[in-house]
Amino acid sequence: MELKWMQNHRDFVEKLIRYGNTYAAHYRIQADFDTGVSFSPSQIQTLEYILENEDKNEKMSKMAQRLGVKNSAFSKNVSKLMDKGLLEKYQYSDNQKNIYLKATDKGRKVYNEYSQYVYQELFKPIFDIADELDPETVNKFGKMLDIFSDTLIWYGVNKPEPRKLVKLEKNNY
């Protein structure tokens, strides 16, 4: 069957689907990435986001939202990172409700080792290709990925109810 709705973008859609499926299959698998500490991609993304934004003192729910993960998944990652000695929780003395996260010295060291490894093994070849493109093309590609992500998030939240077969009474036909 010919899939006309994709027009001439079938190869791109296939690569996007392959990436999504591959990422989903490996999202929770732990490895040490030459750091001596095992963690999953979802855990390192949590640490990375916290390091990048720790001066903002964002609430955990806001961080989870910006990362596109459920609060419960974010909290689990935080707990696992704390167990590994990579994160610590803080709160202001006048506000016991809000929890703030900071990386430990060990967390910073592990992240620096991880980032050097992942840059060489994964991102350098991608960045080399991106450097050949004009910034507007890279920006448009990013917008395409945002649309795809936002649509998946929307569908997960607004998933339609399954259709049900409802018996009609004699008065209805």
N, C-alpha and C positions, 0 to 999 in steps of 0.2 A: 504494500500500500504506500502510495506517495504521500508524504506529509507536507502539504502545500503551505500550511500556516507558518512554517519557519522560513519560507521564501528561500533566499540564497544564504541563510545563516545556519544551516544544519550543522556544518562542521564546528562552528563556534558554540552552538548549543550543546553539542556532544561533548566538547572539551569542558564546558562549564559543568555539565552533569557529572562527567568523570571526576573532575576536581572535587565537587561536592561530595560524591560518594566515597572517594578516597579519603578525604578529610574526615568525614563522619566515621569511617571505619577505624581511623587512627587517633581520633580526638582524645580518647581516654587511655591510650596505651602509654605506659611510662618508659622512659629511657633516660640515660644520664647526659647525653649530648656532650660528652667529654668534660663533665663538671664534677663527677664523683657523687652527685645527688640525683636520684631518679625523680622525674616529674613528667606529667602529661602536657601536651600542647595547651590544653585548657588551663592548667595550673600556671604555666609560664606566662600565658597571656594575662592572667590575673595579676601576677607579680609585675609584669611589664607595665600594665596600666597603672598600678599603684605607684610604681617608681616614677613614671612619667607625670603623674598628677598629684603626687603627695603634698605639694605645697598648697593645693586647692582645698584640702580637707573635705573631700566629698563624702557623703553618706554612702554606705555600702549599696543601698538600693539604686542610687543614681549611677554608681559605677557599673552595676550589673546591667542596667538599662542601656548605658552607652556601649557596653560590650556586646549587647544583644543576647544576653543569657538570662535565665530565670534567677530570681533572687536565691532560691534554694541551691542551685548549681554553683552560684558565686560563693555562697556561704560554705559549701562543702570544699571548694577549692581553697578558700581562706583557711579553713580548719586544717587541711592537709599541709598547706604551706607553713602554718604555725607549728604543726607537729614536726616539720623538717627544720625548724629554726630559721625560716626565711622571712617570716612576718611577725609583727607584734601589733596588738590592739591598744588603742588609747581612747580616752574620753576627757573632755574638759571638766574641771573640778565643779563648775556650776551647771553642768548639764550631763546627767548620768544616762540619758536616753540614747544619744547619738554616739556611735562607735566610729573611730577613725583608724586607718591602717597605715603602718609605716614598715618599710623593709628594714631588716636587721643588717648589720655589716656583712654577715654571712650571705644574706639574700642579695645584697649588692654584688658581692664577689661572684656568687654563682651566676647571677644574671649577666655580668660582664663576660664570664667564660662562655656561657651559652650564646650570647650575642656574637662573639667572635666566631664560634663554631658554625652557627646557623647562617651567618653572613657568607662565609666561604662555601658552605655546602649547598645552600639553597638560594639565598637572595642575590648574591653577586651576579650569577648568570641572568637572573631576571632584571636586575638593575642595569646590567650592560645593554640589554635589549631596550629597556625603557629609555635609557640615555640616547638611543638612536632616534627616538620619537620626539616630536615637538611637544611642549608642555600641555597644549590644548588637547592633543590626542590622548595623552596620559590622563588628563582631567576627565575627558569624556568616558574613557574606560572605567575610571573610578565611579562616575555617575551611573554607568550601566550596572556595576556591581552593587551599588547602593539600592537601585531599583529592585534588583533581584533579591537582595537581603530583606528589604522592607516588605516586599510582597510575601516572602516566606514567613516573616514574622506576623504579618497581617493574617495570613491564612491559618497559622497556628493558633492565633487568638480568636479568630472569627470563623473557625471551621464550621461549615454548614452542617446542620442536623441531617442524619441519614433519612432518606425517603422511607415512608411507612405506607403500607397498603392499608387503606381504611375502607371498611365495608360500608357500602351505601345502603341506606334504608329505602324502602319502596317509594317513599314520598320524594326522594331526591333524584329519581330518574324517570 
